[in-house]
Amino acid sequence: MREGIHPKYNETTITCGCGNVVKTKSAVNDIHTTICSACHPFYTGKQKFVDTAGRIEKFKRKYQKFSDK
């Protein structure tokens, strides 16, 4: 490998929004995620609602003018 062109490969901490912490190695120092394998519904079998507040209300406001006719 050529010298001086590769990024530093350091120990990294990956932190999820649920509080799960994983230590690994990466070129990035710290990584923050919103969902991980410990809290993802596909892996846990439990349904969890991700922050979608306001999307339904926004949709209703957007298409309310068509329903008024």
C-alpha angles and dihedrals in degrees: 000000000000117000122243100017101084123083122243112271106217137169108272134198117217112200123192127204089245091060099258112144124198125184117210140135125272143142088250117078105217128005125198119194133182097217133021140176090274093060104023112115093226092061100034099042090226124113114238124181113227117213103288098144113154099016095105092045090049090051092049092049091048095052099032091095090062094051092051092064 
